[in-house]
């Protein structure tokens, strides 16, 4: 084996940290849209009384 396991581990760790950092920045930019989406989903759920928001509210 050319590379030692510790070197591989360091490389994997660096890649993982970069991935986590990029995901976190993405979330920071999208957090307001995610919050709005969940709020709308929750409101629709409360209105219809059903689990999925894409379900049309039935008129009785």
Residue pairs with C-beta under 8 A, 6 or more apart in sequence:
27 34
40 53
41 53
44 53
44 57
45 51
45 53
47 57
48 55
48 57
48 58
